[in-house]
């Protein structure tokens, strides 16, 4: 039996321990904000927080999630008032929106590690999150806004 916390709630899972965390979140818990993209941990659409750090849920197995605290976009701030979410809206980052939950989760994890990130910090942290619409300059602007760093 695998036990874990998702968005603060305790859960138990007795299925395939090799099942990706992404499928558990989407299919069993109906937390569909986390998106399936490449399935190989390369695009960032499936990014969630595992014990506070950004992780690709498509390549994180349930056995690797055992005993951990998982936060999805739905649990980042239930009122959608996390500084990154607020900045995302103010800057109007999203275009198609598909990658944005992963982008936001990656950015939120960055700000925990580096509350006042430089452009280089942002580039390094966000390089594995792909946006097909090319909103990278707005993403950087929103991260700086959320951090209170002059753009």
Backbone torsions as a table, in degrees:
resi	resn	phi	psi	omega
1	UNK	NA	126.5	177.9
2	UNK	-98.5	127.7	176.7
3	UNK	-114.6	139.1	179.1
4	UNK	-156.4	166.3	174.8
5	UNK	-113.3	134.5	176.5
6	UNK	-124.1	119.5	-178.2
7	UNK	51.9	38.7	176.0
8	UNK	87.7	-9.7	-179.1
9	UNK	-101.1	138.0	178.6
10	UNK	-76.0	139.4	178.6
11	UNK	-137.3	154.3	175.7
12	UNK	-126.7	142.0	-178.0
13	UNK	-135.4	126.9	179.7
14	UNK	-118.6	24.1	179.0
15	UNK	-92.4	-156.3	-178.0
16	UNK	-63.3	117.2	-178.8
17	UNK	-66.4	-15.9	178.4
18	UNK	-90.9	-3.3	178.7
19	UNK	-62.2	136.9	177.3
20	UNK	-64.1	140.7	176.4
21	UNK	-53.3	-36.3	179.5
22	UNK	-53.2	-45.7	-177.4
23	UNK	-70.1	-34.7	175.9
24	UNK	-61.9	-48.0	-178.7
25	UNK	-62.1	-49.2	-174.8
26	UNK	-75.9	-50.2	-170.5
27	UNK	-84.2	-37.3	-176.3
28	UNK	-96.9	-33.9	179.6
29	UNK	-100.5	-6.0	179.5
30	UNK	59.2	33.3	174.7
31	UNK	-96.1	84.9	-169.9
32	UNK	-90.1	5.5	175.8
33	UNK	-66.5	-31.4	176.3
34	UNK	-77.4	123.3	-171.6
35	UNK	-102.8	150.2	171.0
36	UNK	-88.4	128.1	178.0
37	UNK	-119.8	-89.1	-174.4
38	UNK	-93.8	-24.0	-177.7
39	UNK	76.6	7.1	-178.5
40	UNK	-126.7	9.5	179.0
41	UNK	74.2	20.5	-175.0
42	UNK	-102.3	-22.5	-171.9
43	UNK	-101.5	-24.7	177.6
44	UNK	88.5	-3.6	-178.6
45	UNK	-62.3	-25.1	-176.0
46	UNK	-97.6	14.7	-174.6
47	UNK	-65.0	130.0	174.0
48	UNK	-132.2	175.9	173.5
49	UNK	-102.2	131.6	173.4
50	UNK	-117.3	114.1	-174.3
51	UNK	50.9	38.0	174.5
52	UNK	91.4	-13.8	179.4
53	UNK	-102.6	151.8	179.1
54	UNK	-68.9	136.9	179.0
55	UNK	-146.2	148.1	177.1
56	UNK	-86.2	112.1	-174.7
57	UNK	-72.0	-17.8	179.5
58	UNK	-74.0	-20.4	179.7
59	UNK	-118.4	11.7	174.0
60	UNK	-100.9	116.1	-178.7
61	UNK	-77.9	161.1	177.2
62	UNK	-61.4	-37.1	179.3
63	UNK	-65.8	-31.1	176.8
64	UNK	-76.2	-20.4	178.6
65	UNK	-88.5	-9.4	-177.3
66	UNK	-56.2	130.3	177.5
67	UNK	76.5	3.8	-175.3
68	UNK	-98.8	163.0	173.1
69	UNK	-100.1	118.2	-178.2
70	UNK	-107.3	134.0	174.3
71	UNK	-123.9	127.9	176.7
72	UNK	-103.6	175.3	177.7
73	UNK	-57.1	-33.6	179.1
74	UNK	-66.3	-27.1	-177.2
75	UNK	-101.3	-3.5	-178.8
76	UNK	-59.3	-47.2	173.0
77	UNK	-159.7	114.0	-173.8
78	UNK	-63.0	-19.6	176.8
79	UNK	-98.6	7.8	179.9
80	UNK	58.5	35.6	-178.1
81	UNK	-113.9	15.5	173.3
82	UNK	-59.4	141.7	-178.2
83	UNK	-51.4	-35.3	178.3
84	UNK	-69.1	-42.0	179.1
85	UNK	-64.3	-41.2	179.2
86	UNK	-63.7	-46.1	179.7
87	UNK	-64.0	-40.5	179.2
88	UNK	-56.0	-43.7	-178.9
89	UNK	-70.0	-44.0	-178.6
90	UNK	-63.1	-38.1	-178.8
91	UNK	-84.1	-12.7	-178.1
92	UNK	59.9	51.3	-175.6
93	UNK	-63.9	-49.5	-170.3
94	UNK	-65.6	138.1	171.5
95	UNK	-112.0	-81.0	175.8
96	UNK	-79.2	-30.4	174.6
97	UNK	91.0	-12.0	-172.9
98	UNK	-58.5	-43.2	-175.5
99	UNK	-86.2	-8.2	-166.4
100	UNK	-65.2	-35.3	177.2
101	UNK	-60.4	-44.6	177.6
102	UNK	-65.1	-39.5	178.0
103	UNK	-62.5	-46.4	-179.3
104	UNK	-62.7	-44.2	-179.6
105	UNK	-64.6	-40.0	177.5
106	UNK	-64.1	-44.4	-179.7
107	UNK	-64.8	-41.7	179.4
108	UNK	-62.5	-40.5	177.7
109	UNK	-65.7	-39.0	176.8
110	UNK	-58.4	-46.3	-175.9
111	UNK	-68.2	-23.5	173.5
112	UNK	-70.2	-43.4	179.9
113	UNK	-73.9	-41.1	-176.6
114	UNK	-135.1	90.7	-175.8
115	UNK	-61.1	-25.1	179.3
116	UNK	-126.5	72.0	-173.3
117	UNK	-72.5	147.9	172.5
118	UNK	-85.3	171.7	175.2
119	UNK	-57.2	-41.0	179.9
120	UNK	-63.7	-43.4	177.2
121	UNK	-57.7	-44.4	-179.2
122	UNK	-64.7	-47.1	179.9
123	UNK	-58.6	-45.4	-178.8
124	UNK	-65.6	-42.3	-178.3
125	UNK	-70.0	-34.3	-172.9
126	UNK	-97.1	-3.8	-173.2
127	UNK	-60.6	-25.4	179.1
128	UNK	-89.4	4.4	178.8
129	UNK	-107.1	113.8	-174.8
130	UNK	-95.5	135.5	175.5
131	UNK	-121.5	109.9	-179.3
132	UNK	-65.0	-24.3	-179.4
133	UNK	-82.3	-12.4	176.7
134	UNK	75.4	37.0	-178.1
135	UNK	-87.1	26.0	-174.0
136	UNK	-57.9	-39.0	-179.8
137	UNK	-67.8	-36.0	176.9
138	UNK	-72.1	-34.0	176.3
139	UNK	-61.1	-48.6	179.5
140	UNK	-60.6	-43.7	179.9
141	UNK	-60.3	-43.2	-179.1
142	UNK	-67.5	-39.7	177.8
143	UNK	-62.4	-43.3	178.4
144	UNK	-64.3	-39.4	178.1
145	UNK	-62.7	-45.8	-179.7
146	UNK	-62.6	-31.4	-179.3
147	UNK	-86.9	-9.1	-176.2
148	UNK	71.9	27.7	179.6
149	UNK	-100.7	135.0	-179.5
150	UNK	-63.3	129.4	-178.6
151	UNK	-79.1	NA	NA
